[in-house]
Amino acid sequence: MNYLTFEKYIFLSIGIWKRFVLRRNKKDSSVKNEKNRKKFREKKAEWNHLLEKSYTCLE
């Protein structure tokens, strides 16, 4: 194994590792986004309920 092939091997392994890490981070962020969306939906439903309550109190 001469120096050039060794260098290529190192660069390839770094590229594969980077791609794996980036893909993993993407998955994690999509899971986080889904959780945040769920929380937001729940809060929105809560706010709507409170708004309806306040309107009925005003009437």
C-alpha positions in Angstrom: 0.0 0.0 0.0 1.7 3.2 -1.1 1.2 6.7 0.3 -1.4 7.8 -2.2 -3.8 4.9 -1.8 -3.4 5.3 2.0 -4.4 9.0 1.7 -7.4 8.1 -0.5 -8.5 5.5 2.0 -8.3 8.0 4.9 -10.3 10.6 2.9 -12.9 8.1 1.9 -13.4 6.8 5.5 -13.7 10.4 6.7 -16.3 11.1 4.0 -18.4 8.1 4.9 -18.2 8.9 8.6 -19.3 12.5 7.9 -22.2 11.4 5.8 -23.3 8.9 8.5 -23.1 11.6 11.2 -25.0 14.1 9.1 -27.7 11.6 8.3 -28.1 10.7 12.0 -28.4 14.4 13.0 -31.1 14.9 10.3 -33.1 12.0 11.7 -32.7 13.3 15.3 -33.8 16.8 14.2 -36.8 15.4 12.4 -37.9 13.6 15.5 -37.4 16.8 17.5 -39.5 18.7 15.0 -42.3 16.1 15.2 -42.3 16.4 19.0 -42.4 20.2 18.8 -45.3 20.1 16.3 -47.2 17.7 18.6 -46.6 20.1 21.6 -47.7 23.1 19.6 -50.9 21.3 18.4 -51.7 20.5 22.1 -51.1 24.1 23.2 -53.1 25.5 20.3 -56.0 23.2 21.3 -55.7 24.4 24.9 -55.6 28.1 23.8 -58.7 27.6 21.6 -60.5 26.0 24.6 -59.6 28.9 26.8 -60.7 31.4 24.2 -64.1 29.7 23.9 -64.4 29.7 27.7 -63.6 33.5 27.9 -66.1 34.2 25.1 -68.9 32.3 26.9 -68.0 34.2 30.1 -68.3 37.5 28.3 -71.7 36.7 26.9 
